[in-house]
Amino acid sequence: MDEVAIGLAKFWGWYLIIFCSILLINTKRVVRFFALLESEKYLVLVSFIAILLGLVSVILHNVWELNWKLLITLFGWIALIKGIINLIFPKTTIKAFSSINIRYLPILYSLLFLIGVLLLNQAYQIVLY
């Protein structure tokens, strides 16, 4: 089970670092991303990908321990639930995206970036503590 946890920590860690870095460096990309999500076609595609990633993560790793492994489980469940909700209620999701204040997103992306660093540290044992 630890091998799966390490593999998923690498996946989610690299995903968060790459995704958040791009959105923190190129703020215009955030605006374009939100504009794309206003299209129901694109939202369906993103939802299917979220369901796929979430389902794989939940099936392979559904560990509810109070340590770094819980982050992996939470990311899997959040992706799965978010994908399902987006498919069931696309118009509500589109309305929710339009109400988000984009100015506060860098704080969220910075936090997710740090979580990615934490997961990669657990996977590669860079800094022991």
N, CA and C atoms as a LAMMPS dump frame, in Angstrom:
ITEM: TIMESTEP
0
ITEM: NUMBER OF ATOMS
387
ITEM: BOX BOUNDS ff ff ff
-5.0000000000000000e+02 5.0000000000000000e+02
-5.0000000000000000e+02 5.0000000000000000e+02
-5.0000000000000000e+02 5.0000000000000000e+02
ITEM: ATOMS id mol type element x y z
1 1 1 N 0.813 -1.197 0
2 1 2 C 0 0 0
3 1 3 C 0.856 1.261 0
4 2 1 N 2.022 1.196 0.633
5 2 2 C 2.89 2.373 0.647
6 2 3 C 3.393 2.726 -0.745
7 3 1 N 3.595 1.731 -1.601
8 3 2 C 4.046 2.008 -2.966
9 3 3 C 2.992 2.79 -3.732
10 4 1 N 1.727 2.443 -3.53
11 4 2 C 0.633 3.164 -4.186
12 4 3 C 0.564 4.588 -3.645
13 5 1 N 0.693 4.731 -2.336
14 5 2 C 0.655 6.055 -1.717
15 5 3 C 1.797 6.93 -2.24
16 6 1 N 2.98 6.353 -2.357
17 6 2 C 4.137 7.107 -2.871
18 6 3 C 3.9 7.496 -4.329
19 7 1 N 3.397 6.569 -5.121
20 7 2 C 3.112 6.866 -6.532
21 7 3 C 2.078 7.967 -6.69
22 8 1 N 1.008 7.892 -5.91
23 8 2 C -0.017 8.926 -5.984
24 8 3 C 0.474 10.251 -5.395
25 9 1 N 1.347 10.202 -4.401
26 9 2 C 1.939 11.43 -3.868
27 9 3 C 2.781 12.115 -4.946
28 10 1 N 3.512 11.323 -5.721
29 10 2 C 4.288 11.887 -6.833
30 10 3 C 3.365 12.488 -7.879
31 11 1 N 2.307 11.739 -8.233
32 11 2 C 1.369 12.239 -9.241
33 11 3 C 0.721 13.543 -8.798
34 12 1 N 0.055 13.537 -7.636
35 12 2 C -0.65 14.731 -7.173
36 12 3 C 0.334 15.865 -6.865
37 13 1 N 1.509 15.545 -6.334
38 13 2 C 2.504 16.577 -6.049
39 13 3 C 2.968 17.283 -7.304
40 14 1 N 3.365 16.5 -8.308
41 14 2 C 3.807 17.111 -9.567
42 14 3 C 2.659 17.839 -10.255
43 15 1 N 1.469 17.254 -10.221
44 15 2 C 0.302 17.897 -10.828
45 15 3 C 0.063 19.277 -10.202
46 16 1 N 0.067 19.325 -8.874
47 16 2 C -0.182 20.595 -8.19
48 16 3 C 0.908 21.62 -8.469
49 17 1 N 2.148 21.182 -8.446
50 17 2 C 3.251 22.118 -8.695
51 17 3 C 3.207 22.652 -10.124
52 18 1 N 3 21.791 -11.096
53 18 2 C 2.965 22.229 -12.496
54 18 3 C 1.762 23.132 -12.744
55 19 1 N 0.575 22.662 -12.347
56 19 2 C -0.654 23.408 -12.592
57 19 3 C -0.63 24.766 -11.897
58 20 1 N -0.269 24.781 -10.626
59 20 2 C -0.264 26.04 -9.861
60 20 3 C 0.827 26.983 -10.339
61 21 1 N 1.984 26.461 -10.721
62 21 2 C 3.055 27.32 -11.243
63 21 3 C 2.601 28.034 -12.506
64 22 1 N 1.973 27.296 -13.405
65 22 2 C 1.501 27.897 -14.65
66 22 3 C 0.491 29.002 -14.357
67 23 1 N -0.444 28.731 -13.454
68 23 2 C -1.482 29.717 -13.163
69 23 3 C -0.97 30.891 -12.336
70 24 1 N 0.075 30.676 -11.533
71 24 2 C 0.657 31.795 -10.776
72 24 3 C 1.533 32.68 -11.661
73 25 1 N 2.227 32.07 -12.604
74 25 2 C 3.115 32.827 -13.486
75 25 3 C 2.322 33.549 -14.579
76 26 1 N 1.36 32.859 -15.165
77 26 2 C 0.586 33.411 -16.282
78 26 3 C -0.852 33.648 -15.824
79 27 1 N -1.107 34.814 -15.249
80 27 2 C -2.434 35.099 -14.698
81 27 3 C -3.506 35.209 -15.784
82 28 1 N -3.104 35.528 -17.003
83 28 2 C -4.082 35.582 -18.103
84 28 3 C -4.638 34.194 -18.4
85 29 1 N -3.856 33.171 -18.106
86 29 2 C -4.301 31.796 -18.321
87 29 3 C -5.503 31.477 -17.429
88 30 1 N -5.543 32.04 -16.234
89 30 2 C -6.655 31.818 -15.309
90 30 3 C -7.944 32.346 -15.914
91 31 1 N -7.881 33.558 -16.459
92 31 2 C -9.063 34.165 -17.068
93 31 3 C -9.532 33.323 -18.249
94 32 1 N -8.599 32.864 -19.085
95 32 2 C -8.963 32.016 -20.232
96 32 3 C -9.55 30.687 -19.776
97 33 1 N -8.98 30.121 -18.724
98 33 2 C -9.46 28.843 -18.199
99 33 3 C -10.905 28.978 -17.72
100 34 1 N -11.198 30.045 -16.99
101 34 2 C -12.562 30.265 -16.52
102 34 3 C -13.513 30.537 -17.682
103 35 1 N -13.041 31.233 -18.706
104 35 2 C -13.879 31.482 -19.881
105 35 3 C -14.209 30.17 -20.595
106 36 1 N -13.24 29.272 -20.669
107 36 2 C -13.491 27.966 -21.296
108 36 3 C -14.506 27.149 -20.502
109 37 1 N -14.44 27.242 -19.182
110 37 2 C -15.363 26.467 -18.344
111 37 3 C -16.799 26.97 -18.441
112 38 1 N -17.007 28.16 -19.008
113 38 2 C -18.359 28.642 -19.215
114 38 3 C -19.043 27.912 -20.368
115 39 1 N -18.256 27.216 -21.166
116 39 2 C -18.808 26.377 -22.226
117 39 3 C -19.141 25.012 -21.644
118 40 1 N -20.367 24.584 -21.834
119 40 2 C -20.799 23.307 -21.262
120 40 3 C -20.025 22.131 -21.866
121 41 1 N -19.618 22.243 -23.122
122 41 2 C -18.85 21.173 -23.773
123 41 3 C -17.517 20.955 -23.056
124 42 1 N -16.841 22.043 -22.792
125 42 2 C -15.545 21.956 -22.12
126 42 3 C -15.706 21.47 -20.688
127 43 1 N -16.771 21.921 -20.038
128 43 2 C -17.043 21.507 -18.662
129 43 3 C -17.272 20.004 -18.581
130 44 1 N -17.956 19.439 -19.569
131 44 2 C -18.185 17.989 -19.602
132 44 3 C -16.854 17.254 -19.732
133 45 1 N -15.975 17.725 -20.59
134 45 2 C -14.661 17.09 -20.771
135 45 3 C -13.848 17.151 -19.482
136 46 1 N -13.805 18.314 -18.859
137 46 2 C -13.071 18.467 -17.607
138 46 3 C -13.677 17.576 -16.521
139 47 1 N -14.994 17.463 -16.511
140 47 2 C -15.678 16.631 -15.518
141 47 3 C -15.33 15.16 -15.689
142 48 1 N -15.297 14.684 -16.931
143 48 2 C -14.923 13.287 -17.172
144 48 3 C -13.493 13.009 -16.721
145 49 1 N -12.601 13.94 -16.988
146 49 2 C -11.212 13.774 -16.561
147 49 3 C -11.131 13.767 -15.036
148 50 1 N -11.877 14.664 -14.383
149 50 2 C -11.877 14.711 -12.919
150 50 3 C -12.428 13.412 -12.335
151 51 1 N -13.505 12.891 -12.931
152 51 2 C -14.068 11.626 -12.451
153 51 3 C -13.062 10.5 -12.622
154 52 1 N -12.404 10.456 -13.759
155 52 2 C -11.408 9.407 -14.014
156 52 3 C -10.259 9.483 -13.006
157 53 1 N -9.687 10.662 -12.831
158 53 2 C -8.574 10.813 -11.884
159 53 3 C -9.024 10.523 -10.454
160 54 1 N -10.184 11.032 -10.089
161 54 2 C -10.696 10.814 -8.746
162 54 3 C -10.999 9.354 -8.475
163 55 1 N -11.621 8.689 -9.435
164 55 2 C -11.979 7.288 -9.258
165 55 3 C -10.743 6.401 -9.137
166 56 1 N -9.766 6.634 -9.982
167 56 2 C -8.518 5.865 -9.895
168 56 3 C -7.847 6.101 -8.553
169 57 1 N -7.799 7.337 -8.138
170 57 2 C -7.158 7.665 -6.865
171 57 3 C -7.901 7.036 -5.69
172 58 1 N -9.218 7.092 -5.699
173 58 2 C -10.02 6.541 -4.601
174 58 3 C -9.941 5.013 -4.569
175 59 1 N -9.981 4.381 -5.744
176 59 2 C -9.917 2.915 -5.787
177 59 3 C -8.552 2.414 -5.315
178 60 1 N -7.5 3.079 -5.76
179 60 2 C -6.152 2.627 -5.393
180 60 3 C -5.736 3.043 -3.989
181 61 1 N -6.309 4.145 -3.511
182 61 2 C -5.825 4.679 -2.237
183 61 3 C -6.972 5.366 -1.501
184 62 1 N -7.614 4.67 -0.614
185 62 2 C -8.698 5.235 0.185
186 62 3 C -8.321 5.084 1.662
187 63 1 N -7.292 5.806 2.051
188 63 2 C -6.716 5.688 3.386
189 63 3 C -7.091 6.914 4.197
190 64 1 N -7.753 6.683 5.346
191 64 2 C -8.217 7.786 6.188
192 64 3 C -7.402 7.849 7.472
193 65 1 N -6.095 8.028 7.334
194 65 2 C -5.194 8.195 8.475
195 65 3 C -4.842 9.675 8.59
196 66 1 N -4.598 10.128 9.8
197 66 2 C -4.237 11.532 10.001
198 66 3 C -2.748 11.745 9.748
199 67 1 N -2.377 11.671 8.479
200 67 2 C -1.014 11.97 8.054
201 67 3 C -1.076 12.443 6.608
202 68 1 N 0.056 12.503 5.937
203 68 2 C 0.11 13.015 4.579
204 68 3 C -0.711 12.176 3.605
205 69 1 N -0.958 10.924 3.915
206 69 2 C -1.737 10.058 3.018
207 69 3 C -3.19 10.511 2.921
208 70 1 N -3.666 11.197 3.953
209 70 2 C -5.035 11.713 3.921
210 70 3 C -5.202 12.743 2.801
211 71 1 N -4.153 13.513 2.519
212 71 2 C -4.224 14.49 1.429
213 71 3 C -4.519 13.811 0.097
214 72 1 N -3.883 12.678 -0.147
215 72 2 C -4.099 11.94 -1.393
216 72 3 C -5.546 11.474 -1.476
217 73 1 N -6.051 10.925 -0.38
218 73 2 C -7.435 10.463 -0.34
219 73 3 C -8.389 11.63 -0.578
220 74 1 N -8.137 12.75 0.066
221 74 2 C -9.011 13.916 -0.095
222 74 3 C -8.995 14.451 -1.523
223 75 1 N -7.814 14.508 -2.138
224 75 2 C -7.748 14.962 -3.532
225 75 3 C -8.536 14.028 -4.442
226 76 1 N -8.434 12.736 -4.203
227 76 2 C -9.192 11.78 -5.003
228 76 3 C -10.687 11.97 -4.848
229 77 1 N -11.149 12.063 -3.613
230 77 2 C -12.585 12.23 -3.362
231 77 3 C -13.091 13.576 -3.872
232 78 1 N -12.315 14.628 -3.695
233 78 2 C -12.728 15.952 -4.181
234 78 3 C -12.851 15.943 -5.698
235 79 1 N -11.867 15.362 -6.381
236 79 2 C -11.921 15.289 -7.846
237 79 3 C -13.144 14.483 -8.297
238 80 1 N -13.383 13.349 -7.664
239 80 2 C -14.509 12.492 -8.032
240 80 3 C -15.843 13.211 -7.803
241 81 1 N -16.033 13.765 -6.627
242 81 2 C -17.295 14.433 -6.298
243 81 3 C -17.498 15.674 -7.161
244 82 1 N -16.431 16.45 -7.354
245 82 2 C -16.526 17.654 -8.182
246 82 3 C -16.891 17.298 -9.624
247 83 1 N -16.279 16.252 -10.165
248 83 2 C -16.597 15.819 -11.521
249 83 3 C -18.044 15.387 -11.655
250 84 1 N -18.536 14.639 -10.681
251 84 2 C -19.929 14.186 -10.713
252 84 3 C -20.893 15.372 -10.615
253 85 1 N -20.626 16.28 -9.689
254 85 2 C -21.492 17.458 -9.522
255 85 3 C -21.502 18.305 -10.795
256 86 1 N -20.329 18.486 -11.398
257 86 2 C -20.254 19.271 -12.628
258 86 3 C -21.071 18.64 -13.751
259 87 1 N -21.1 17.317 -13.833
260 87 2 C -21.887 16.649 -14.865
261 87 3 C -23.386 16.707 -14.576
262 88 1 N -23.754 16.595 -13.321
263 88 2 C -25.174 16.591 -12.962
264 88 3 C -25.759 18.004 -13.025
265 89 1 N -25 18.986 -12.569
266 89 2 C -25.482 20.369 -12.491
267 89 3 C -24.567 21.328 -13.251
268 90 1 N -24.462 21.202 -14.572
269 90 2 C -23.509 22.056 -15.303
270 90 3 C -23.855 23.539 -15.239
271 91 1 N -25.117 23.885 -15.317
272 91 2 C -25.501 25.302 -15.301
273 91 3 C -25.199 25.946 -13.939
274 92 1 N -25.414 25.187 -12.868
275 92 2 C -25.089 25.689 -11.529
276 92 3 C -23.587 25.885 -11.388
277 93 1 N -22.82 24.945 -11.926
278 93 2 C -21.356 25.05 -11.872
279 93 3 C -20.873 26.27 -12.647
280 94 1 N -21.441 26.487 -13.818
281 94 2 C -21.045 27.643 -14.633
282 94 3 C -21.361 28.943 -13.896
283 95 1 N -22.534 29.008 -13.237
284 95 2 C -22.882 30.198 -12.448
285 95 3 C -21.893 30.384 -11.291
286 96 1 N -21.505 29.292 -10.651
287 96 2 C -20.555 29.371 -9.533
288 96 3 C -19.198 29.891 -10.011
289 97 1 N -18.742 29.435 -11.187
290 97 2 C -17.467 29.919 -11.72
291 97 3 C -17.516 31.414 -11.988
292 98 1 N -18.637 31.895 -12.471
293 98 2 C -18.728 33.324 -12.8
294 98 3 C -18.757 34.198 -11.551
295 99 1 N -19.092 33.626 -10.401
296 99 2 C -19.15 34.42 -9.175
297 99 3 C -17.836 34.42 -8.385
298 100 1 N -16.847 33.668 -8.844
299 100 2 C -15.565 33.593 -8.129
300 100 3 C -14.758 34.86 -8.385
301 101 1 N -14.214 35.418 -7.329
302 101 2 C -13.353 36.594 -7.437
303 101 3 C -11.937 36.112 -7.776
304 102 1 N -11.499 36.384 -8.978
305 102 2 C -10.223 35.875 -9.49
306 102 3 C -9.03 36.446 -8.716
307 103 1 N -9.205 37.589 -8.072
308 103 2 C -8.085 38.206 -7.341
309 103 3 C -7.582 37.327 -6.195
310 104 1 N -8.456 36.497 -5.621
311 104 2 C -8.075 35.671 -4.476
312 104 3 C -7.513 34.301 -4.878
313 105 1 N -7.569 33.976 -6.152
314 105 2 C -7.085 32.674 -6.592
315 105 3 C -5.586 32.467 -6.384
316 106 1 N -4.725 33.483 -6.528
317 106 2 C -3.3 33.243 -6.263
318 106 3 C -3.024 32.72 -4.852
319 107 1 N -3.834 33.108 -3.873
320 107 2 C -3.664 32.581 -2.518
321 107 3 C -3.949 31.084 -2.503
322 108 1 N -5.034 30.693 -3.156
323 108 2 C -5.385 29.271 -3.241
324 108 3 C -4.315 28.496 -3.995
325 109 1 N -3.848 29.033 -5.123
326 109 2 C -2.818 28.345 -5.907
327 109 3 C -1.506 28.228 -5.142
328 110 1 N -1.175 29.235 -4.361
329 110 2 C 0.041 29.175 -3.543
330 110 3 C -0.071 28.089 -2.485
331 111 1 N -1.222 28.002 -1.851
332 111 2 C -1.454 26.959 -0.853
333 111 3 C -1.383 25.57 -1.488
334 112 1 N -2.02 25.404 -2.633
335 112 2 C -1.973 24.107 -3.331
336 112 3 C -0.559 23.777 -3.799
337 113 1 N 0.202 24.786 -4.209
338 113 2 C 1.602 24.585 -4.582
339 113 3 C 2.391 24.026 -3.399
340 114 1 N 2.193 24.617 -2.22
341 114 2 C 2.893 24.146 -1.018
342 114 3 C 2.473 22.715 -0.643
343 115 1 N 1.212 22.382 -0.84
344 115 2 C 0.763 21.009 -0.594
345 115 3 C 1.448 20.068 -1.575
346 116 1 N 1.615 20.515 -2.821
347 116 2 C 2.346 19.717 -3.806
348 116 3 C 3.784 19.477 -3.382
349 117 1 N 4.431 20.505 -2.849
350 117 2 C 5.8 20.366 -2.346
351 117 3 C 5.834 19.372 -1.187
352 118 1 N 4.868 19.462 -0.292
353 118 2 C 4.781 18.537 0.834
354 118 3 C 4.63 17.092 0.345
355 119 1 N 3.76 16.868 -0.629
356 119 2 C 3.57 15.511 -1.155
357 119 3 C 4.832 14.983 -1.833
358 120 1 N 5.49 15.846 -2.598
359 120 2 C 6.735 15.414 -3.244
360 120 3 C 7.824 15.14 -2.219
361 121 1 N 7.856 15.913 -1.155
362 121 2 C 8.821 15.656 -0.098
363 121 3 C 8.559 14.294 0.538
364 122 1 N 7.313 13.956 0.745
365 122 2 C 6.981 12.642 1.308
366 122 3 C 7.365 11.517 0.349
367 123 1 N 7.154 11.752 -0.931
368 123 2 C 7.441 10.716 -1.927
369 123 3 C 8.934 10.499 -2.121
370 124 1 N 9.701 11.587 -2.193
371 124 2 C 11.134 11.486 -2.478
372 124 3 C 12.015 11.592 -1.244
373 125 1 N 11.426 11.884 -0.091
374 125 2 C 12.173 12.026 1.168
375 125 3 C 13.335 13.005 1.024
376 126 1 N 13.036 14.194 0.515
377 126 2 C 14.054 15.218 0.3
378 126 3 C 14.515 15.8 1.632
379 127 1 N 13.558 16.227 2.433
380 127 2 C 13.856 16.779 3.755
381 127 3 C 13.237 15.87 4.782
382 128 1 N 14.067 15.288 5.605
383 128 2 C 13.563 14.396 6.651
384 128 3 C 13.221 15.208 7.89
385 129 1 N 12.099 14.907 8.478
386 129 2 C 11.719 15.593 9.728
387 129 3 C 11.045 14.644 10.661
